[in-house]
Amino acid sequence: MLRSRLTASRKRQTFRAGLSSGRLQRMPGAFSPLVAMAIARQGFEGVYVSGGALSADLGLPDIGLTTLSEVTARAAATARMVDLPTLVDADTGFGEPLNAARTVQAMEDAGVAGCHFEDQENPKRCGHLDGTTLVSLPTAVRRIAAAVAARRDPDFVIAARTDAKAHGGIKAVVERAKAYADAGADLLFPEALANAEEFEAVREAVDIPILANMTEFGKSTLLTADNLRDLGVNVVIYPVTMLRVAMGAITRALQTIDDEGTQAGLVETMQHRSELYELLGYSDYTAFDADVFRTGGDQ
């Protein structure tokens, strides 16, 4: 009730253990704390806070317009509601390497298990769109090294995302991945790989754990969890899936109300009030409040 039962340190240790367990860590994207609670109830291994989903939820395109304060606030609100580790998209670190260092400490304070930094120039773009530009390799390495140096909790996971696939193929991905690992990155996020063969090539070339982004409408084939596990991938994220499903349903519902003048035909497709209350732990709050009233009333 009210918040996660586990400390941030414990959740970071869980994420670390998951990365080395040989089991695929599945982390659907949560665009709100309530979605994170549903992810946890379903039995997934972690929660992901996507920069693309967060910016869209704020009514903004995913081009680096969100601020560190906005991202850490949403990350903290999400992480505090679940016992699962939360991984957060930190874009390019919100500035220069020194900003990346500050971002790591802000994310630690937010209670999340880790965050990732990408090697694009600002303003960044979705890695599955054309037109991305990369910072130089030395600049990208400084970004990761600064984040690692600023980390206070050694269990906090720092992931390095590279968009180099569009700028030199797998060879460029591997070159950058090795440099980021040498700089201290714990996890590699090779963005926009096309298929199983490309994941396999990266897996063979890189020693640190690998993350796969299974986003819809992009450049990657949507591989199954079993496919990814067999390829040696350690983490999979579904960053915008829940938002897209929700917005599809919302759009259709609004159309129905506009056309029919009532939501009556939608009721059977809705989450029932009782299901929502169960997810929220409504009865636990009621019982807690009643107990506090009883014990406090005699004073």
Secondary structure, DSSP 8 states (H G I E B T S, - for coil): --S-SS-HHHHHHHHHHHHTSSS-EEEEB-SSHHHHHHHHHHT-S-EEE-HHHHHHHTT--TTT-S-HHHHHHHHHHHHTT-SS-EEEE-TT-SSSHHHHHHHHHHHHHHT-SEEEEE-B-SS---TTSS---B--HHHHHHHHHHHHHH-SSTTSEEEEEE-GGGGTHHHHHHHHHHHHHHTT-SEEEETT--SHHHHHHHHHH--S-BEEE--TTSSS----HHHHHHTT--EEEE-SHHHHHHHHHHHHHHHHHHHHS-SGGGGGGS--HHHHHHHHTHHHHHHHHHHHHHHHHT-
